[in-house]
């Protein structure tokens, strides 16, 4: 009788060379699994194209679909699997690995994370959904697992090159954050949470978090949990930046001086056309 089989959705620029497949083959033998299916992502992938390619490779019969890459690969794979009963495994080989951190995977031990994908326990998590009306008239629907943001969050992604992320890992984002915080312009947004009346604000950033853990032990929103049924929202004003670092480990509290925080299950944000936004990966302009 054949054993279980995984499908590995991988970022071809993250998993290069034969070493990764040797690692996977060793862990398959160790767990008693059949040889995995390997499905690369493409730069222009969306959930529909990846879903089609995964099905053509035989992924419908996989016991688990493992996302091997960074947060963009994990987000896209999760969007493909949403609404199905197939579990998502995470092989964190990206620069920040936010989702892996927020579900407690050992991001510094990639082998242990892979073993968890093959033999670990299942855990249900929440997902966030963003609809973006683009300046060219198109409408995009994105799912996110950890963080969606406007302002500094998106500027961090805009100003961070692939080469810097490859060389420095999550530290590459520091320069992007610095540029975003020191920009003279601010974002004007109109937002509403859970059907409340709309409010106007001028901000450095608006972040919507399903999880609060960041690299280096930092916690953006300590009350944000990936399975609590709520999204936490941070409104960071320009005069909040100095206070942001006063809390231990760089954390933000809902009653602290680092910005306004709230919990929500649904919301709406209106901002100027062309403003970058970020959902667990590459930025998109509104």
Secondary structure, DSSP 8 states (H G I E B T S, - for coil): -----EEEEE-TTTS-SSHHHHHHHHHHHHHT----EEEE--TT--HHHHHHHHHHTTGGG-SEEEEEESHHHHHHHHHHHTTSS-EEEEEE-SSS-HHHHHTT--TT-HHHHHHHHHHS-------EEEEEE-TTS-EEEEEESSEEEEEHHHHHHHT--HHHHHHHGGGGHHHHHHHHHH-S--EEEEEEETT---EEEEESEEEEES--B-GGG-BS-TT--TTSS-EEEEEE-GGGHHHHTTSGGG---TTSSS-EEEEES-EEEEE-TT-EEEESSSEEE-
